[in-house]
Amino acid sequence: FFLTSHTISYFRPGIIDQYLMFSGTNNTWQKGERWERFLQIYDDIASNMFSESRRIPTRFGGTQVHINGSRNKQTLVFFHGIATNSLMFGDWLFPTLSKKYRCIAIDTIGDLGQSSPTGGNPVNGPSNEEEMAEWVMEVFNQIDIESEVSLIGYSFGCVIASCVARYYPDRVAKLILLAPVGVLAPVRKLWLAQAIFFAVMSQFLQSDGRLGEKLRLWFFGTMMADAPTSMKNLKYRELQQASDALGGPQVQVRADFAWELQILREMTQHSSTLVIIGDHENVVDREQAVEKARKANMEVRVYVKAGHMFFCEDPAKHVVLRDLEEFLNGIKDEL
């Protein structure tokens, strides 16, 4: 899908801002020509992806929700990853899963989507794990989600999904963590240093220029098993360029540390949990994440020749659909 040069603001909110002078603070969120262009492109794409889109008011800010599938079906709720939004699921998981489930994707407040923090200031968004869970519950209550749901998180979205499972276990039937960041293992320092270098250099190079393309290929290569091939699957170039110009996400909840094992075990006791991770995972320590997941009694599937961005890697992006449906249907397959 798309990733921006400001990826690392998810992991060091405030600190990286001091060095890169991000513009998405001080009541400027979703204001100005750059945001207008981005939101117009976003709306054009979303209109062809989702059957229903709603703006939900919460005490943390307006929250954009996209829905496909009938209300009388079992509900799946999706949380997107780093410097992205709900569009990443629109033509990946939604088309297949919405035939059987009611699929709901939520734009994170403070990220590069349609959700907007109270007063236009990202600091008014959820500031800790419990508040993140409370924000999601406010959304659930306003779209008539009363029964248990299954949660699917990708990358940083795994933090949000896990927050809900931790603080509201009775509302979560199953939990699926795709390329999890921060829950099972912290971000690797080497990758963080690479991300910072990419962010700084991107400020001086045109994204569509020769050097900019080489820089992007190098950095994406840290998150893919075969970047030259997989990057051909990245879509929405115009949206990607508009996203790059926004100044980066300003999500307040950190994702640079792992949760305690006891907390993870308690989550798993209430909600069956599936972890899917690539054997070329580089954003976090794959071995550490897999070991902790298994100690917490989570089901783990490791994809061969897949990195952090396996949603655009073949065959992983297709295999994940099979594995999600098997898990949701209660079918176990030891890999």
N, C-alpha and C positions, 0 to 999 in steps of 0.2 A: 504494500500500500504506500503510505508516504511517511517520512520521518523528517524532522527538521534539524537544523544545526544547533538547536537548543535542548537537545535530548536530556542533558545532564541536570537541568534545573529541577527535574523530578526528585533527584537524589540529594541535592544540596540547596534547597530553596533558600534564597537570601544570600548565601555565601557566593555562589557563582554570579549572582546578579551584580555584586560589587565589582567584579572584574569585567563582565561583558556588557554592563549597563543595559539590561533588558528594559524594554519600554512598557511592558504590560503591568504597570503598577500605578498607584496614586490616581485612582478613579478614571483611568483612561481605557479600561477594558471595553472592547468592542466599539471603540470610537475611532473616527478618522477614515481616510480614504482606503487605507490598506485593509482595515477590517471590513469596510463596506464591500470591497472587491471579493474578499475571502468568503464572506457570508452569502453573497450572491451566487458564487460558484457552488458553495456548499448546498444551498437551497435547490439549485438546479439539479444536482446529482441526487439529493435525497428524494426529490419528487418522483424520480424514476425507480427508486429502490424500495420505498416503504408505502404501505397502504394507509397508514395513519401516523401523523406526527402531532405531538401535543407539547405545550409549554406548561410546566407544572410549577406553581409558586411554592417556595419553601422559605424558612427563615434564613437560610444560607444564600438564597438567590433563586432566580428562575432556572428551571431545569428542563432541558430538551429531551423528550422521550420519543422513540420511534417504535412502531408496533406493526408486526405482520402476523397473521394467523387469527383464528377464531377464539372468542373469549371462553368458549366451553371446552377448550383444550388445556392440557397441562402447560404450565407457564415456565419458560426459560428466560432468565434475565442475563444480559451480556454487559460486561464492563471492558472498555477498550484500553489500549496500552499507551505508551509514551508519546507525548506530543501529537496525539491523533484524536479521533472522535468516533462516533458510532458508525460512520460510513464504512469503516474497515470491515464490518460484519455484513454489510448490505448485499454484496455479491459474492461473499465467501461462504458463510454458514447459514444465513437467513433463507436463501431460496430453497434449500433442501429441508432444513429443520422446521420451517414454518408450515410445511405441508402436514406435519403431525403435531406440532406444538404451537402455542401462542408465544411468539418470540418478541422480547422487549429489549431494546438497547438504550442505554442512558449515557448522555454526554456528561463527562465529569466537570464540575464547577472549577474554573481556573485553568481549564485546558483549552485546546484550540478547536472549539466547537461552538454550538449555539447556546449552551448553558452560560448564564451570566451571574456573577456574584452580586450580592446585595450592595447597592450604591456604586456598582461598577468597580469595586475595589476587591481584588482577589483575597486580601487578608480577611475578608468577611466570610470566606468559604470555610468548609470544615477544616479544623486546625489540628485534630488528633484522630486516633482510630475510632474512639467512641462516637465522636461527632460525625465521622464519615458514615458510620452505621446508622446513626439517627437521621442523617440526611436521606439515605436510601429508604428508610422506613417512612419518612414523610412522603416520598414519592409513591411508595407502594400503597399507602393509605388513600391517596387521591386518584389512583387508577384501579381501585377496587381489587387489589391483590390481598385476599384474606386467607387463602389456604397456603400450604407449603409450596415453595418454588425451588427450582434448581438454578444455581448460579454458575455462570461461565465467565471467568476472567482471563484476559490475556496480558502478560507482562505486568505492568503496574496495576492493571485491572484486577489481578489476583489479590492485591492488597485490599482493594475495596470489597471484593467478594468475601474474602476471609474476615474482614471486619464485621460484616453482616452475620456470617456464620458464628463468629465468636460471641457477639453481644446479643444476637437474636436467634439462637439455635433452633427454637421451635418453629421458626419461619422458613427454615432451609431444609429441603429434603436431601439434595445432593449438591456437591461442590466440585467444580472442575477447574483446575488450574493449568493453563496453557503457558509454557515458558515463564514460570513464575519468577518474579523479582521481589526480593525483600522479605518474603514470608519464610522461605526455607533456607535461603542463603543470601548474604549481603552482596551488593554490587562489587565486582572485582576492581581493585585499585588500578590495575593496569588498563582495564577497559575504560574506567572513568577518566584516566589521564588521556587516553586516545580520544574520548568524546570531547574533552575540554579542548584539545588541540584542533579537532575538527570544527568545533564551535567558533574558536578564535579565527582560524584560517578562512572559514566561510564568510566572515564579515568583510574580507578583502577580495574575494573571488566571485565572479558571476557564476550562479548555479548552472547556467546553460552554456558556460564557456568551456574550453578544452581543459584547463587546469581544474576548474570547479567540478567537472565530470570525473576527472581522475581522482580528486579528493573524495568525492562521494562514493566512487567505486571502492576505494581503499577502506573507507570507514564502514560502509555496508558490508564489506568483506569480513569485518570483525564479528558480524552477526549472521552470516550465511555460510553454508558449507561450500557453495559454488556461486559466488556473487555475480560473475559475468553472465551466467545463464539465468539465475533467479531474478536479477534486476530487470530482465526483459518482461517479467510478469508484473512489475509494478505499474499501477494504473494512475490515471488522473494527474498527469504532469502539471496541468495548469493549477490544480488545487494545491499540489505540493509546493509550487513556486509561490503561490499566494500565502500559504502557511508559513514558509520560510521568512516572509517579510514581516510577520506579526510581532516578533520579539520574544517568542518562547512562552511556554506554559508557566503558570504561577500557582500550581497546586500546593497546598500548605502541608499536607501529610507527607512524612518522610518515608523513603523506601530503601534506606541504606543500612538496614540491620535485619537480622533474622529473628523470628519469634522463638520464645522458649518452647522446648519440647513438650512440656506438660500442657501448655496452652493448645498446641497442635493436637495432642492426643485427646483432649477434651472436645475439641471441635469435631474430630473424626468419630468420636463416640456418638455424637448427635447426628452428624451428617456424613454419609459415605463420601469419600473424597478420591478423585482421580487426578493424578499429576501426569502431564505429558511434557516431555522435554527432549531436545535434540542432542545427539551425541557430539555435535559441534557447538553446543551452547558455550558462549564466551562472556556474556554479560555477568553471569554469576558462576560460581564454581559448581559445575554439574555434579561431580561426585559427592560433594557436600550436600547439595540439594536432594539428590536421590537417596543418600543414606538417611538424612533426617526425615524425609517423607516416609520411608519404609519403617523407621523406628516409631513414627507416629501412626502406623497402621494404615497408611494411605496406599491405594493401588497406584503403581508407577508403570508408565510405558515410555521407553526410550526409543526415539526414532533414529534410524540409521541415516547418515548423510543429510542431517538437518541441523540448522543452527537456531538462533533466537527468533529469527523472522520466518519460521517455517510456514506461515500463512501464504507465502509467495514462493515456496520451494516445492518442487515435484520430487517424489510423489507425496510428501508429507501433508500438503494442503488438502489432498483428497482423502488420504488415509485417516486424517483426524475426524472427518465426518463419520466414517464407519465406526471408529472407536468411541466417539461421543454417543452414538445411537446404541451401541452395545452396552455401554455403561449405564445409560439412562434406562435401558430396558432390563437391566439386572443381569446381563450376560458378562461373565468373566472370561478373560483370555490371557493366560500367563505368557508374557513376552520376555 
